[in-house]
């Protein structure tokens, strides 16, 4: 009886897990933007790493952008340097604008010393022009 319940539970939850994955194209446009800002917070987590970038507009007001990246495990597998982007860093960021307000998918960042930080992802390469 226990094994039937376990089997039912597994079969019931599999579709829920599979539907949780989403395409980059569903969340981000083809519009590429580049701006400079200060890294406010960093989260190297699964399912997506992210950081918040505070950007000062031309009128002097500031706004925070959420920058979405690959999952921590995917970044780890490609040898990403997690110390490259830290809170307080002034960076120049390029990426594709999200459909949600003030979101962007990470394309590349240029650090103050000129170092260029990128993810190595076939999906990201498709969206770079």
N, C-alpha and C positions, 0 to 999 in steps of 0.2 A: 504494500500500500504506500509506503514511504517513497519508493522509487517512482511510482506513478505520479505522485504529487510533485516530486522533484522534476520529472520530465515535463509535466504540464506547466510548472512554473518557468522552466527554461524556455519552452516553446512560446509561452505568453510574452516574456520579456524580450526575446530576440528582435521582433519587429520594432519595438520601442527604441532599442539601442541603434539599430540600423538606420532608422529615420532621423536620428540626431545629427548625422553628418550632413554638412552643407557645402555647397560650391562657392568658391571665391566670387564667381560671376554673379551669384545671387545677392551678394552683399556689397560689392564694390563696382564702381563705374569704370569707364575707360579714361576718365579725366585724370591726368597726372598733375600733381601740384608739388611745389618745392617751397619750403619756408624754414625759417630759423626760430629756435626757441630753447627753452630750458627744460630739461628732464625733471619732472616733479616727483614721479614715483615709477617704480619698476616692479613687474611681477613675472618671474620666470616660472610659469606653471603650465599644467596641461588643462584643458585641451589647446589653449592658445596662450603663448607668452604675450605680454603687452607692456606698454609704458605710457605715461601721460606726459604730453609736451605742452608747456605753457607758451603761447605765441602772443606777441604784442602786435596789434593791428596798427595801421597807419594813423588812426585817430587817437592812439595812445591807450586804448582799452586792450585788455588781455582776455584770451579765451583758452580753454584747455582742450586739446585734441587727444583722443584715445588712439594709440598706434597699435594695431594688431599684428602679431607675428606668428610663426609656426609654433607648435607645441615644444615644450622644454626638451622632451625626449628626442624630437626630430632635430632640434638645434644642437643638442649634445652629440648626436650621431655624426653630424657633419663637422664637428670640432669648433662650434661657435664659441667665441670668447665672451663669457657672461660678464666679465669685468670691463668690457669695451664701452658699454653704455651704463652710466650710473646716475643716480640722483644728483642734481646740481650741474650736470654737464650742459654746456651750450653746444648745440648741434645744428647742422643743416640737414633737413629730412626731405626725401622725395618718396612719393608713393601714390597710390590710386585712392581717390576719394570714395568714402563709403556712402551708402544710401541713408544710413542713420546719421543724424546731425553730429558734426565734428568727429567723424571716425575716418581713419585712413589705414590702408594696408601697407606695411613696411616695404619699401623698395630698396632704399639704401640711405645711409647716414654718413655725413662727413663730419669728423671730429675736429676740434680746434687745431690739432697738430697736422691736419690734412689726411689722416687715416680714413679710408673708406671702409665702412662696415656693411656687409651684405649677407643675406641668407643664400645658401646654395640650394635652390629649389627649382625643379623644372617648371612648376606652376608659376613661380615668381618670374622666371625668365620669359615665359609666354607673355607676361603683362608688362615687360619693360620694352620701351621703344627707343 
